[in-house]
Amino acid sequence: MAITVGTDGYVTETELAAYAGEVGFTAIAALTPTEQENLIKRATRILDSGYTFKGVITSEAQLLAWPRAGVEDKEGRTIASDAYPPGLKIASYELCEILRANGDPFAAEAEGKVKSTKAGSVSVTFVDSNVASDKAKLKPVTRALAGLYLRAPGRSLPRNRPLLKA
């Protein structure tokens, strides 16, 4: 089943493959359409749940955080209320590569989980969790979204900032 922009994700498998080819994400280009679709869906869920975006959704019935009304980009240009800004698409592509290469950077539930055990002389190894490293991996995503969000994952909302431009 193909991705429907606005329902399943912010980019299509074709767009992801084209971007991957342009920037050298050769492993993504080699994935099956189903694997690419799954990456896009997961990236979209992370973007929607991890970032607090400016503006408001345009319809109560919409499934995703975008499109939005009342949003300007980092240069102050108004983003059309039916648009998916280029930064959002780039963030989706970059997050797909991060997920493919490293797994889910938000999977905090991995912390404290057992990675391996040993019965003789009892030995337990736990899954590594490096929050600072995971946040560093998200820098390309956060940079792509510059100007579009109020709060990134793990950060507080800025004070005295209106949600909509007056």
Secondary structure, 3 states (H helix, E strand, C coil): CCCCECCCECCCHHHHHHHHHHHCCHHHHCCCHHHHHHHHHHHHHHHHHHCEECCEECCCCCCCCCCEECCECCCCCECCCCCCCHHHHHHHHHHHHHHHHHCCCCCHHHCCCEEEEECCCCEEEECCCCHHHHHHHCHHHHHHCCCCEEECCCCCCCCCCCCCCC
